[in-house]
């Protein structure tokens, strides 16, 4: 049984989906696949598909011609004051009275009682619950992610969004490589960091803010080391160096017991530490273009510290910086805004020029997939 509430949505899903539904309406019943559809307008459905529905029920409509077109001409009229009256077309046209599953006076009361009834039936049911069919929401938030394919409950990857075609969940890994997000101003770079901060609440985070201080509200959070100017940036990088030194010593000691132990596996046994940089260009200015300071982050990555960096499209050539070379060699990248405005990564096959902030591109080994981005709401 396929149930579609508001057929207008089908038209938004593209030609292939609409053609498939039309085929089901024609051939489905013979194969035991049944289709029930609602629509607000008669013209929302192609006549070729509509004619496959032998039984049609038309409720009250201010435009009587809509009703006549849908069920056919009838001497019956549907008065507005008689709620629930409808015309039903079978072999001929009849008047019917719809019933409601609950008694109600207002729409709010109806919704509340209906939810209560559904919950009661759900509690009594012993059947396995049907798997939900994922749909692309108008707004995508972190709390929605578990219902989509590819979802992982992990704090080692940065969630970025859903593939606009397959609804597959995509992530940027922070294991062994930094997570890299690029885009021009006002494309959602800081939003990605906010989403990650909401997922690692309570963990140790070094947070390098931009000149706009959009992340200033997080500086009072427990275990967050906040830096936004030359002095605080230098202090934070020094603390990261100390964390790296401690990890080095602990790793060398652990190898005495297990010579085959890799730094990657050893790092997974330690409490996670995160470094989030918004933006790369401003961090470089705050260390006065000192590559040795920037390259602390390259060593941090090697010793299992999770690093997330945002950057503008134009990355200044930072001579002999191991960390910048690591970023530009990234296999995975999130590209925000118009992908054609940047020259760092290939955009072969992308014809459109995206100007919408709710979309971006997941770049993986030269292949670009358009994604619906995750919107951050509030501080959590």
Buried (B, 14 or more C-beta within 10 A) or exposed (E): EEEBEEBBEBBEEEEEEBEEBBEBBBEBEEEEEEBEBEBEEBEBBBEEBBEBBEEBBBBBBEEEEBBBBBBEEBEEEBEEEEEEBBBBBEEEBEEEEEEEEEEBEEEEEBEEBBEEEEEEEEEEEEEEEEEEEBEBEEEBEBEBBEBBEEBEEEBBBBBBBBBEEEBBBBBBBBBEBBBBBBBBEEBBBBBBBBBBBBBBBEBBBBBBBBEEEBBEEBBEBEEBBBBBEEEBBBEBBEBBBEBBEEBBEBBEEBBEEEEEBEBEEBBEEBEBBBBBBBBBBBBBBBBEEBBEBBBBBBBBBBBBBBBBBBBBBEBBEBEEBBBBEBBBEBEBBBBBBBBEBBEBBEBEEBEEEBEEBBBBBBBBEEEBBBBBBBBBEEEE
